Every structure is written in structure tokens, then in C-alpha cells.
Amino acid sequence: MSDLPKTMKALVYERPREHSVKEIPLPVVRDNDVLVKVKACGVCGTDLHIHEGEFIARFPLVPGHETVGVVAAVGKNVKQFKVGDKVCADNSELCGSCFYCRRGQPLLCEHFEAHGVTLPGGLAEYCAYPEEKVFELENLSWVDATLLEPASCAAHGLEKIAPKLGSTVLMIGAGPTGLVLSQLLRLNGGCHVTLAANAGSKMALAKKLDAADHYIELSRDDASAQWADIKQQNKYGFDIVVEATGSAKILEDSINYVRRGGKLVVYGVYSDSARVSWPPSKIFGDEITILGSFSETYQFPNAIAYLCSGKVKVDGIVNKTYKLEQWQEALDAVRDKSAIKAAIVFD
């Protein structure tokens, strides 16, 4: 490792909302670590919450949880990777010994850590990950490969939903993970997927990606008539309703489109202060299952298989790229939705 630089350029948050690009030491490479020279790192809605100090973020912090790059160095115990390999990284680190880990529920780890959230992330020239969290990839550009982390979250969502063959699905929202999950549902039991989202670039992309069977372009001014039409055209509702916008107001109404015996999936990222109100009698009498789907564990191989094979299409989802020094511009583009998905690119 003697040929590596001693310092690197990184985006550093000292506290919520306060960030700057600094020169900091390279990560310490532990015996089982892989040091990745970052080529690109995705920017998503979760980063907006981290920017505000939400989503279990811990400061000071180097953000960035959707990292891809090339192997720059490996610890002495690493066997599967060599310098130059093209890789992506699962950002989570789990303790393996807490109550939940020992019950086979590692995503609920009491000591859950995540690069870019509580540990140094990929918005730096280098980032180190445990060998078991690093995966080789092929057939994807660096920019498209940043979608592997969101796609792994979608794969976890699919696992949680466990759709029965022939299920009807209402996907609300056409953001990056929603577009991936919609395609996964079509490939795994979702016989008919209806995608409802605001008219605009995301919906146009959804159609290009063939992400659903039916598309409903909602008015940005007043979509009440369209929601009423959805209800009229689907009088029994849907087996599965996925709320993927992160809007508590839409989530609260989503339960009214769930078929008796169906599932409501809480899939968006919501502010810590968001609240919803549902009548318990409806959940009880209609036997509605309400599911949460947060992050992922052990889904990177599945995401890689679907994206690298082209079974799940992602071309065009990342429609804006920025340099590290343009971080605030990238955040603003995600916030004002001019970016379907953004990425920070290096080199």
C-alpha cells in the first residue's frame, strides 16, 4: 500500500446542514478490509434526510451510501479480491452477536452501522469495506452501477412483500427504487402492476423502462378525480399497494386502495416527525397487513444478477451527475426533483 496517497479529498459534515470538501487521511485498512477507489456514488432522497440530521445519521460524517469503484488495496486476510477489480459495496456493517442478529434478523441489528450514515461513506476518493460486503460487477457503467444499492433495497422489499402469483399491484411513486421494485414485482408474481405518479420525466422514464402494465399520470394540481377513477376501475382494490413517495398524506390515503386481505407496504423514506392515522377497525375487519421495508441485508447478489443481466432496466434513471465540489447542487436537484437520480462522479 506504499504507493497510495496519505490523504484524500472528501465531503465532510461537521454537523447537520454544514458540509465542506476537505483533505483528510485515507481510511485505515483492517486485515479483512477492501479499500475502494471511488468512481461514483449515488445521491438519493435518504441523503436529504441525512443532511437534516435524520435517518440515524451520526456526525461528523463523510456521507455516501451507494458506492462503486475499483479495488485499490486489500487487507492481509482478503482472498476474493485483487487490485483493479470493479466492485460495488454494501454499506451496512452488523455486529452478528446482538439479540436480533442471533435470531437471524440482522437488518434489525441493535448496533446497525452504515457507511455514509454512521460510518465514513463513499463521497470521498477512497472508502474501506469488509470483504464480505464487497461484490464484483460487470456490464454496468459506473453511473448505472450506483443503482445497485437502491436495487438491493428493492430486492429486500420484494422479499418482504412475498407476492403471490397473479397479484395485482398499485405502485405509488416513480422514483428510482420504486421503478426497480415495480419491475421486480412484474418478474416475481405481480401479474398486473399499475403505476401511479405525477406526470413528468419520471413517468416518461417509467414507460421507457417498461416498469408497469398500466400507467396513471397524476395531476400535480389536483389528482382527486384520478384517485377516484382508480377506485372506480378497481372496485376490489389491489392485492398489494406500495407507497413509495415518502409522503405521509399519500400513505395515509393508500390504505383505501388495499383489497381485503391485501398488503400495504410502507416503502418511502419519511421525516421523523411524519404521522398517519388509520382506523383500526378497517385493518382488523379487512385483515390488512401493513409492512415496513427498510434498507437491506444479503440482497446485493440478487440486485447484481437482475441489473447486470438486463432483466431489470435502469438506463436513464441517473439523469444528472456532479463533481464532489457540487454536492449542494446535487442535493438541490434531488430536493426539487429536477434529478430523477443524481450521482457524484470522480476522475
N, C-alpha and C positions, 0 to 999 in steps of 0.2 A: 504494500500500500504506500510505499515511499514516494511514488510518483504522483500521488493525489495532492491537491492543494490543501493547505491547513485551514483555510476559511472559505466561506461560500456566501453568495447573495441569497437573502431570504426575506420574505414578508413576515414581519413580527407585529403582533398585537401585544401591547403592554397591558391593556385593559380594553373592555368593550368599546367599540367605535374608534379607538385610537390605534392606527397602524402606520408603519413606515417600512421601507426597504432598507435592510441593514446588512452589514458584513458580520457574520457570526461563525463560530467554529464548526467544522464538519461534525456530523453525528459520530458518536462513539460506536464502533462496530463490535458487538459482542460475539462470542465464539460461534453462535448459531445464527448470526445475522447476515443478511444480504444488503449491501449498500447499493442503492439505485441512483444512477444519474438521471434526474428527471427530464423527460422530454415534453410532457404535457400533464396538466392537472385540470380536471373539470371544476366548474363553478355552478352551484345549484342553489335552490331555494333554502336548503339547510344552512348554507353559508350566510344567508341573510339573518337567520336566527342566531348563528354563532357570533356574527358581527354585533348583535344586540346583547350578547352575553347569555343567551338562552341555549337550550339543547345540550345540557350537561357540560358546556364549554368550561375550560379551566385556563386561566391566564397567569403569566404571559404565555402566548401561544403562537406557533407557526401553523396556520390553517392549511387546508388542502387535504381532502379525503378520497380523491378519485385520481390516483397517481399511476402513471405509466412511464417506462423509461428503459434504460439498459443497465445491466449489472456492471458496476464499477469496481467492486471488490467483494470478497466473501470472508466470513469468519472461518477459523481453522476447522470447525466441525461440519461445515456445509459440504454436502456431497452432490446435490442435484443441479447446481448452477455453476456457471463459469462466467468470467468477464466477457462482456459483449452480448450476452443473451438478452433478447427482447422480452420484457416482463411487465406484468401488472401486479398490484399489491392489494390484498385485503387489509383494510385499515384497522381492524379490530385486534385487540390483544386481551385474552381472557385468562383468569387465574387458574382454572382447572380444579380447584380444591374447595370452593365455597359450596353452600347448600345447593344452589341451582346447578352449578357445573357437575356436581357429584350425582345429580338426578338426571343428567343428560339434557339439561336445558341451558346450554352455555350462553345463549343470547341474553339470558336474564342474569348473567354473572353479577354478583354483588360488587365485584371490583372491575367492572367493564371499563376498558380503556380503548381509545380510538385515536389513531393518528389523524391530526387535523382538527381534533375536538378536545382531547385531553392530553395528547402526546404530540410531539413535533410532526407536522404533516408535509405534504408534497409541494407546497408553494415555496420551494427552496431548490437550489441547484442539486442537492443530494438529500436522500432520506433513507434511513435504515429500517428494515423489517425482519422479523423472524423468518427463517427459511420456510416454515410450514405455511406462511401467509403470502408467499410469492409464487406466481404462476407464469409459465411461458405462454406466449400468444403468437398468433400468425394471422395473416390475411386481413388485418385491420390497419388503417392509418393510425398515427399517434393520436390524432384528434378523436377519431371514432372510438379508439380503444379506451378513452376516458369514460365511455358509457358502460364499461364492464362492471364497475361498482354499482351504479344505479340498476343495471340489469340483474345483478345478483340480488339486490333488494327486491326486484320484481319477482325473481325466481322464488325467493322466500315467501312473498305474498301468495304466489301460486300454490306453494306447499301448504300454507295456512288455509287457503280457501278450499283446496281439495275438491274441485268442481266435479260433479257427476256428469257422465256422458249425456250430451243433449241439453246442457244447461243454457238458459237464456241469461244474458249479462247486460247490465247497464253500467257503462264506464262513464263517470262524470269527470271531465277534465282531459286535456290532451297535452299535458306536459311530458317531458322525456320519459319518466318512469311509467306514467300512465300509458304511453304509446307502446312501450315494451311489454308491460303487463297485459295490455289488450291483445297483442299478438300471441303471447304465451297462452292466454286463455283460449284463443281460437285454435291453437295447436293441441290443447290438452283438455278437451271436454266441453269447451264453450261452443255450442252448436250455432248460436246466433248472438253476436256481440253488437250492441247499439252504443255508439259513442256520441255523447252529448257534450258540446263545448262551445265556447264563444266563437263566432265567425272570425276568421283571420288567418294568419300564417300558420298557426299550429294545426288548425283544422285542414287547411290545404295540404300540409305535410302528412297528416294522418291518412288522407285519401291516397296520396302518392305512395305511402308505405303499405297500403292495403291493410291498415291496422284493425278494421272492423268490417262488419257486414252491412251496417246501416249507420248513417251519419245525420245528426241533427245539429244544425248551426244555430246556436242560441243568440238572440239579440242582446247586444251589450246595454241597450237602453231599458228594455222591459221584456223579459223572456217568459212572463207568466202564461201567455197564451200557448207558447210552445210546450211548457211543462204540462199544461192541462191537456194538450194534444197527446203527449207521451202517455199520460194516464189513460186517456180515452182509447188509444190504439193498443194499449197493453192492459186490458181490464183486470187481469190476474196479477199484474206486476211482473217482476223479474226474479229468477232464482237467486241471482247474485247482483247486488248493487255495490259498486266500488266508488267511494268518494275520494277523488284524487286531486282536488283543487286546493285543499288546505283552508277552505272557507267554512267556519263553524256554522254560518247561516245555511249554507247549502247542505252541510252534513245533517243539520237538524231536520231539514225537509226530506232528506234522502230516504228516511225510513218509510215514507209514504209510497215508495215505489217498489218496496220489497214484497214479494209474493209470500203468502202464508207458508211457513216452514222454510223460508229463504234465509239468506245471509246478507248482512250489511257490513261492508269492510271499511274500517277507518284507516285510510291509506295515505292521506295527505299529511304534511307537517304543519301543525297548528301552533299558534302562540301559546305561551304558558298560561295566559290569562283567559283563553277561549273557554266557553262553556256552552253546552247544549242541554235541551230539555225534551225528554221523550216520555209519553205516558206508559208507565209500567204495565198497564192492562193490555196495551197493544202488543208489547213484547211477549207478555205472558200468554195472551189468548191466541196470537198468531204464531207462537213458537218461533220467533225470530232470533237468529243467532247473530250477535254483534262481535265482530272480530277486529282486533288490532294487528297491524303488521308493521314492525319496527326493524329497520336495518336488515342484517342477515348474518348467518354463520354457515360455513361449508357449502355455499352456493356458487362460489366463483367458478369451479369446473363446469357447472351447468350453464352459467352465463357465457363462458368462453365457447362452449360447444354450440350454443344457439347463435351467437353473434358471428363467430369465426366461420361457421358453416353457411351463413347467409339465411338460415331458417327464420331468424328474427332480423328484420331490416332496420338499420339505424342511419343510413346515409342522409345527411341533411339536418339531423336533429341538432348537432352542434353547428350553429349558423353564425357565431361570432367568436373570434379569437383575439387575445390581447397579450401584451408583454406583462411581466411581473409588475413593472412600474405603473401599469394602467389598471391596477386592482380596483380602484374606486369606480372607474368607468365600467369594468366588468360587473361589479355589484349593482351599479345603477341600471345597467342593461337587463339584468335578471329581474330587478325590482320593477322596472317599468314595462317589462315583458316585451321589449324590442328584441331581446335574445330568447329564442326557444331554449337554447342551451349555450352556455359560454365555456370557453376553456382558456387557460393561461398556457402559452407555449414558450419553450426555451429553445435556444440556438436559432 
